[in-house]
Amino acid sequence: MKKSSTIFLQTAVVFIGLGVLALLLWEPHIEGVNAQATTLREIYFDDPFLALMYIGSIPFFIGLYQTFKILSFVGQNKVFSQKAVKALRVIKYCALSIIGFVIIEEIFIMLTHGEDDAAGGIFIGVLVTLGSIIVITAATVFERLLQKAVDLKSENDLTV
């Protein structure tokens, strides 16, 4: 893969991370519960759902960092290494933990908002869960393929 392609993909990963961070910081200002809040304490610290959302975003950013690392391995022609396999495994576990946080947040929405205002939040949770399932599936397939390639490469290095 060309160096410019990996740099472009790494830049895209950075912009995705910055966009999600901006959304995490901006969205509470316009959300229905916090729209009338006047201080930063009321906006960010009086809503337990936001705390769950911020804690649940940590695995997302860890997964983005691991994706950035894999792309740097590709740029250095070191993709067939145990470090790349480990990074894919971490991405898989991050996606699994995102699903766990989404389930907790969905339960929180159902308990606090009841049936009247829960549809939008539940739909977004379902979308995030489906996206995480796709990431888990892809990371698992790539992890297995890469592990086989690493094992084959190490066998070939031993025979030479």
N, C-alpha and C positions, 0 to 999 in steps of 0.2 A: 504494500500500500504506500502511496506517495506521502511524503512528509507533509505536503500542503493539505492533503485530505485529513490526516490525523489532527493537524492544527485546527482545521475548520471544525471538525467534530468536537474537539476539546473546547473550542470557543462556544459552540452551540451548547455544550453541557454547562459551561459557566453562565451563559445567558439564561438557560432554563433555571438554574439555581438562583440567580439574581431576580428573575421574574417571580418565582415562587416566594422568595423572601419578601419582595415588595408586596405581593398579594397578601401574605401573612400579616404584614405590618399595616397595610392600608384597609383591608376588608373590615376589621372591627369598627372602624370609624363610620361606616355606612350601613352596617348590619342592623337589623330591626331592634334587637335588645339594647345595643349600645349607641344607637343613632342619636339619642337625646343626652348622652353623657357629656359632661363639660370638662372633666379633668382626665388626665392620662391614667390615674389610678382607677377611676370608674370604668374606663374603656378596657384596660388590659388586666386588671387584677380583681375585679368584682364578678367576673363571669367564669365559673369553673369549666365550662365547655371550651373556652379559649385556652386554658391551661392544658386540657387534654389535647387540644389541637396542636399546640406548640410542642408538647412532649412527643406527640405522635409524628411530628415533622422531623424529628432528629434522625430516625432511620432513613427517611427520604434523602436527607443531605449526606448521610454516611454512604448510601447507595450511589449517589451522584459522584462522591469523591472516589469510590471504588471504580466507577465507570471511567472517570478521568484517568485513574491509574492504569486501567486496562488499555486505554487509548495511548498512554505514554509507552506501555510495553510494546504495542503495535508499532509505534513510531521508532522505537529502538531495536526492532526485530527480535524482541525477547518475549513474544507472545506465547511461545511453547515452553513455559516455565511453570513451576509449582506455584509461584507468586500469582500468576494470572488465574490459575485454578482456584486458589484461595480467595482472590478478589471476587470471582463469580459466585463462590459459595457464600461470601459475605453479602453480596447483592441479593441472593436468594433468601437468606435469613432476614435481611432488612425488609424485603417485600412481605415475608410472612408476618413480621412484627407490625408492619403497617396494617395488614388485615386485622390483626388482633386489636390494635388501637381503634380502627374503624368500628369494629364490633362493640367495643366498650362505649365509643361515642354514640353509636346508634341506640344502644340501650339507654344511655343518658338522655338522648333526645326523646325517646319514647316515654321515659318516666317523667321528664320535666315538662314537655310540651303537649303531651297527650296526642290526640288524633287530629286536632285542628290545624296545627302548623308543622307537622312532622314530615309531610310528603316530600318537600324539596330537599330537606337535609338527608332523608333516607335515600332518595334518588342519587344524590351526590355521593353518599357512602357506597351505594351499589356500584357506581361508576369507578370509584377509586379501588374498590375490591376487585372488580373485573380487570382493571389495568394491572393491579398487583398480581393477579393470577396469571396474566399473560407474561409479566416479567419473571415470575417464578418458573413458568414452563420453559421460557427461552433460556433462562440462566441454568436450569437443570440440564437441558439438552446440550448447551454449549459447554457446561462444566464436564459432562461425561465425555463428549467428543475431545475436548482439550486434554482431559486426563489420559485418555487413550493415546493421544498424540504425544503427550509428554512421556508416557511409559514407553512407547515405541521409540522415541528419540533417545531416551536413556539406554534402552537395549542396544540401539545402533551405536551409541557412543562407547558402550562397553566392548563391542565386538571389534571396533577399529583399533 
